[in-house]
Amino acid sequence: MHCKILSPRGIEFEGDAKSLRAKSASGEITVLDHHHPLMTVLARGVVTVDGASGVKKEIEIESGFLEMDDQNTLSVLVD
């Protein structure tokens, strides 16, 4: 899946990813390649993205939004 994570500081991550883990308002979630379309509010915690190339990135957030669309694109806006 193509993943883009944006914060007020700029682009935190952009590229192909195997998975993304984050804390949503209703609990911990993991989004995998070809996940069903989803939109959710993110809670304070750490967003962890596992890049397709083996790169792992962890980003501490206060809040945010996550959207997985039907084109296998994951967009994450965080603060």
Buried (B, 14 or more C-beta within 10 A) or exposed (E): BBBBBBBEEEEBBEBEBBBBBBBBEEEEBEBEEEBEEEEBEBBEBEBBBBBBEEEEBEBEBEEBBBEBBEEBEBBBBBE
